[in-house]
C-alpha cells in the first residue's frame, strides 16, 4: 500500500514512516523542507520512500499529493501552547485550514486517511483549540460527505529524535538537564497526570488505524497507556535512568495550561483499540525499557542539544 504522510519528517511522523517501511509499504513524505541530513541519519535514502515538497496552505500541492496515495495520515501542524497565545492565526491557517485542504482532497478523490488529534483537546490554548476544531470537521466530513477519515487522539509522546526547542516538550526537557546535571524546571506542582506513550508504540497504533479496512470512523481512537502517571513520577523515572541527582525546581503554570490536568487514555479508548485494531496493553513497550532506550539515545546524541538554561 502507498501511504502519504503529511509531516513525515517530524517527531511522530518519522517513527510512523519507519513503521510503515518495516511493514513493507511504500511511503510518500509531504513536508515544507527536505531535510537531507535527517534522511541519511534515518537510513531513508535507499528505502521505498518518496518526498514531495509542499505546504498544507497550498491546496493545489495537497490535492496533487493525495491523488498519488492509497491512504494518508496528517501529522503536520503548528505546535505550541504558550508560544501561540499572542498570535493564533498561523495555527488556524495550518492546523485547521491546512487540514481542510486534505479533507476536501480526500472527499474529491475518495482516499481514506487518519487525522491526528490531541488528548488535551479541552485546554484553552490555540493548539488544543485548533486540533479540537479539526477533529470535529473530520467527523462532519464523514457524516455529511461520506469520507473515511479516522481520528486518533495522541497523548504525551516521548522517545528518540524529539527536539527540546523551540517548542518546549516535557520529556527532552527532563532528560537533557538530568544528563548534564543541570536543574530541571517543572511547571506547577507536578501532579498533572500525563499519559506517556512511547514513540514506537504510537507509530504502531497509527499504522494499524490507517491500514485497517472497514473500521468505524465515527469514534475517537485514543493512543495512550494510562496508569495515572504524573509529571513528578516521570521525573523520578528519568532521574533513576540517568543516575542523576540534579535539583528539580517548580515554577508557575504556563498560560494556556491547566493545573491539576488529567490527560490519559480512557477505558473506552482501550476497548476501541482492542476491538478494532487488535491492540492491547500487552503490545505496549514496558515503560522502564522505553525510558532507558530514550535516555540512551539522548546520551549518544547529547552534542545535538545545546542547553543554555
C-alpha positions as CSV (number, residue, x, y, z in Angstrom):
1,X,0.0,0.0,0.0
2,X,1.2,3.5,-0.7
3,X,0.8,5.8,2.3
4,X,1.1,9.6,2.2
5,X,2.4,11.1,5.5
6,X,1.9,14.8,5.9
7,X,4.6,16.0,8.4
8,X,6.6,12.7,7.9
9,X,9.9,14.3,8.9
10,X,8.5,15.4,12.3
11,X,8.9,13.6,15.6
12,X,5.9,11.3,15.4
13,X,6.0,11.3,11.6
14,X,9.5,9.8,11.3
15,X,8.6,6.9,13.6
16,X,5.5,6.2,11.6
17,X,7.5,6.3,8.4
18,X,9.9,3.7,9.9
19,X,7.0,1.6,11.0
20,X,5.3,1.6,7.6
21,X,8.5,0.9,5.7
22,X,9.2,-2.1,8.1
23,X,5.8,-3.4,7.2
24,X,6.7,-3.3,3.5
25,X,4.6,-0.3,2.5
26,X,5.6,2.5,0.1
27,X,5.7,5.9,1.8
28,X,5.3,9.4,0.5
29,X,6.5,12.2,2.8
30,X,5.0,15.6,2.3
31,X,6.8,18.5,4.0
32,X,7.8,22.1,3.6
33,X,11.5,21.4,3.8
34,X,13.6,18.5,2.6
35,X,16.0,17.5,5.5
36,X,18.7,15.6,3.6
37,X,20.8,15.1,6.7
38,X,17.8,13.6,8.5
39,X,17.1,11.2,5.7
40,X,20.7,10.0,5.8
41,X,20.6,9.6,9.6
42,X,17.4,7.5,9.4
43,X,18.6,5.4,6.5
44,X,15.8,6.5,4.3
45,X,17.8,7.3,1.2
46,X,17.7,3.8,-0.1
47,X,14.2,2.9,1.1
48,X,10.9,2.7,-0.8
49,X,10.1,6.3,0.1
50,X,9.3,9.5,-1.9
51,X,9.5,13.1,-0.9
52,X,7.0,15.8,-2.0
53,X,7.9,19.5,-1.3
54,X,4.7,21.2,-0.4
55,X,2.8,23.3,2.1
56,X,-0.6,22.5,3.7
57,X,-1.7,26.0,3.0
58,X,-1.3,25.4,-0.8
59,X,-4.4,23.5,-1.7
60,X,-3.1,22.5,-5.2
61,X,0.0,20.8,-3.8
62,X,-2.1,19.0,-1.2
63,X,-4.6,17.8,-3.8
64,X,-1.9,16.6,-6.2
65,X,-0.2,14.6,-3.4
66,X,-3.5,13.0,-2.3
67,X,-4.0,11.7,-5.8
68,X,-0.8,9.6,-5.5
69,X,-1.6,7.6,-2.4
70,X,-3.9,4.8,-1.2
71,X,-4.1,6.1,2.3
72,X,-2.9,9.3,4.0
73,X,-2.0,10.4,7.6
74,X,-2.0,14.0,8.7
75,X,0.6,14.6,11.4
76,X,1.6,18.1,10.2
77,X,0.7,21.0,12.4
78,X,1.9,24.1,14.1
79,X,2.9,23.2,17.7
80,X,2.9,25.2,20.9
81,X,0.7,26.3,23.7
82,X,2.1,29.5,25.3
83,X,4.1,30.1,22.1
84,X,0.9,30.8,20.0
85,X,-1.2,32.7,22.5
86,X,-0.1,36.1,21.2
87,X,-0.8,35.2,17.6
88,X,-3.0,32.2,17.0
89,X,-3.7,33.0,13.3
90,X,-0.8,30.8,11.9
91,X,-2.1,27.9,13.9
92,X,-5.6,28.4,12.4
93,X,-4.1,28.6,8.9
94,X,-2.1,25.4,9.3
95,X,-3.9,23.2,11.8
96,X,-7.5,24.0,10.6
97,X,-7.3,25.4,7.0
98,X,-4.4,23.1,6.0
99,X,-6.3,20.0,7.4
100,X,-9.4,21.1,5.5
101,X,-7.4,21.1,2.3
102,X,-6.6,17.5,3.0
103,X,-10.2,16.6,3.9
104,X,-11.5,18.2,0.8
105,X,-8.9,16.4,-1.4
106,X,-9.8,13.1,0.3
107,X,-13.5,13.8,-0.4
108,X,-12.9,14.5,-4.1
109,X,-10.5,11.6,-4.7
110,X,-12.2,9.2,-2.2
111,X,-9.0,8.5,-0.3
112,X,-9.3,7.1,3.3
113,X,-7.0,8.6,5.9
114,X,-6.1,9.4,9.5
115,X,-6.1,12.8,11.3
116,X,-4.0,13.1,14.5
117,X,-5.7,14.9,17.4
118,X,-4.7,15.7,21.0
119,X,-5.6,14.3,24.3
120,X,-5.8,17.7,25.9
121,X,-8.4,18.9,23.4
122,X,-10.3,20.8,26.1
123,X,-7.5,23.1,27.1
124,X,-7.8,26.8,26.4
125,X,-4.9,27.4,24.1
126,X,-4.6,27.8,20.3
127,X,-3.0,24.4,19.7
128,X,-5.7,22.4,21.6
129,X,-8.5,24.6,20.2
130,X,-7.3,24.2,16.6
131,X,-6.8,20.5,16.9
132,X,-10.2,20.0,18.5
133,X,-11.8,22.0,15.7
134,X,-10.1,19.9,13.1
135,X,-11.3,16.6,14.6
136,X,-14.9,18.0,14.6
137,X,-14.5,18.9,10.9
138,X,-13.3,15.4,10.2
139,X,-16.4,13.9,11.9
140,X,-18.6,16.4,9.9
141,X,-16.9,15.3,6.6
142,X,-17.6,11.7,7.4
143,X,-21.2,12.2,8.3
144,X,-22.1,14.8,5.6
145,X,-19.8,13.8,2.7
146,X,-19.2,10.1,3.2
147,X,-15.4,10.4,3.7
148,X,-13.4,7.9,5.6
149,X,-11.3,10.0,7.9
150,X,-10.2,8.2,11.1
151,X,-9.3,10.3,14.1
152,X,-6.7,9.4,16.8
153,X,-6.1,11.5,19.9
154,X,-2.4,11.1,20.9
155,X,-1.4,11.5,24.5
156,X,2.1,12.6,25.6
157,X,4.5,11.1,23.2
158,X,8.2,10.6,24.0
159,X,11.2,8.8,22.6
160,X,14.3,9.2,20.5
161,X,14.5,12.1,18.0
162,X,12.3,14.5,19.9
163,X,13.7,18.1,20.0
164,X,13.7,20.2,23.1
165,X,13.5,23.6,21.3
166,X,11.9,25.8,20.1
167,X,8.7,24.2,21.4
168,X,9.2,23.1,25.0
169,X,8.2,19.4,25.1
170,X,8.2,17.7,28.5
171,X,10.4,14.6,28.1
172,X,13.6,16.1,26.5
173,X,13.4,18.9,29.0
174,X,13.7,16.3,31.7
175,X,16.3,14.0,30.2
176,X,18.8,16.5,28.8
177,X,19.3,18.6,32.0
178,X,19.4,15.3,34.0
179,X,22.2,14.0,31.8
180,X,24.1,17.4,32.2
181,X,23.4,17.6,35.9
182,X,21.6,20.9,35.3
183,X,18.4,21.9,37.2
184,X,15.1,20.6,35.9
185,X,12.2,23.0,35.7
186,X,8.6,21.8,36.2
187,X,5.5,23.9,35.6
188,X,3.1,23.8,38.5
189,X,3.3,21.2,41.3
190,X,4.0,18.3,39.0
191,X,0.8,16.4,39.9
192,X,-0.7,16.8,36.5
193,X,-1.4,13.4,35.0
194,X,0.4,12.9,31.7
195,X,-0.2,9.7,29.9
196,X,3.2,8.8,28.4
197,X,3.2,6.8,25.2
198,X,6.5,5.7,23.6
199,X,7.1,6.9,20.0
200,X,7.3,3.3,18.6
201,X,4.0,2.5,20.3
202,X,2.1,5.4,18.9
203,X,3.6,4.7,15.5
204,X,2.1,1.2,15.7
205,X,-1.3,2.4,16.8
206,X,-1.4,5.0,14.0
207,X,-0.2,2.5,11.4
208,X,-2.9,-0.1,12.4
209,X,-5.7,2.5,12.3
210,X,-4.5,3.8,8.9
211,X,-4.1,0.4,7.3
212,X,-7.2,-1.3,8.7
213,X,-10.1,-1.9,6.4
214,X,-13.7,-1.3,7.4
215,X,-13.2,0.1,10.9
216,X,-15.6,2.8,12.3
217,X,-14.7,6.4,11.6
218,X,-17.3,7.9,13.8
219,X,-15.4,7.3,17.1
220,X,-12.3,9.0,18.5
221,X,-9.5,6.5,18.8
222,X,-7.0,7.2,21.6
223,X,-3.3,6.4,21.8
224,X,-2.0,6.2,25.3
225,X,-1.1,3.8,28.1
226,X,-2.9,5.0,31.2
227,X,-2.0,4.3,34.8
228,X,-2.3,7.8,36.3
229,X,1.4,8.7,35.8
230,X,2.2,12.3,37.0
231,X,4.9,14.6,35.9
232,X,6.6,14.0,39.3
233,X,6.5,10.3,38.6
234,X,8.1,10.9,35.2
235,X,10.9,13.0,36.8
236,X,11.7,10.1,39.2
237,X,11.8,7.6,36.3
238,X,14.2,9.9,34.3
239,X,16.5,10.7,37.3
240,X,16.8,7.0,38.0
241,X,17.5,6.1,34.4
242,X,20.1,8.9,34.1
243,X,21.6,8.1,37.5
244,X,21.2,11.8,38.3
245,X,20.7,13.8,41.5
246,X,20.0,17.1,39.8
247,X,17.7,19.6,41.5
248,X,14.1,19.9,40.5
249,X,12.5,23.4,40.6
250,X,8.8,24.2,40.4
251,X,7.6,27.4,38.7
252,X,4.0,28.8,38.0
253,X,2.0,27.1,35.3
254,X,2.3,28.5,31.7
255,X,-0.6,30.4,30.2
256,X,-2.9,28.1,28.3
257,X,-2.3,25.1,30.5
258,X,-4.4,23.8,33.4
259,X,-3.2,23.0,36.9
260,X,-4.2,19.5,38.0
261,X,-4.9,18.5,34.4
262,X,-5.6,14.8,33.7
263,X,-4.7,13.7,30.2
264,X,-4.8,10.0,29.7
265,X,-6.4,7.2,27.6
266,X,-9.9,6.3,28.7
267,X,-11.3,2.8,29.5
268,X,-13.4,3.1,26.3
269,X,-10.3,4.1,24.4
270,X,-8.6,0.8,25.3
271,X,-11.8,-1.1,24.3
272,X,-11.8,0.6,20.9
273,X,-8.2,-0.3,20.2
274,X,-8.6,-3.9,21.2
275,X,-11.9,-4.3,19.2
276,X,-11.0,-2.5,16.0
277,X,-7.2,-2.9,15.6
278,X,-6.4,-5.8,18.0
279,X,-4.1,-3.6,20.1
280,X,-3.9,-4.4,23.8
281,X,-1.8,-3.4,26.8
282,X,0.4,-6.4,26.0
283,X,1.6,-4.6,22.9
284,X,2.9,-1.6,24.9
285,X,6.6,-1.3,25.4
286,X,7.3,-1.5,29.2
287,X,8.0,2.0,30.5
288,X,11.3,1.1,32.1
289,X,12.6,-0.2,28.8
290,X,11.2,2.7,26.8
291,X,12.7,5.3,29.1
292,X,16.1,3.5,29.2
293,X,16.2,3.4,25.3
294,X,15.2,7.1,25.1
295,X,17.8,8.1,27.7
296,X,20.5,6.1,25.8
297,X,19.6,7.9,22.5
298,X,19.9,11.3,24.1
299,X,23.1,10.4,25.8
300,X,24.5,9.3,22.4
301,X,23.3,12.5,20.8
302,X,23.8,15.0,23.6
303,X,26.0,17.2,21.4
304,X,22.9,18.0,19.2
305,X,21.1,19.5,22.2
306,X,22.8,22.7,23.5
307,X,21.5,23.6,26.9
308,X,21.6,27.3,27.9
309,X,19.3,27.4,30.9
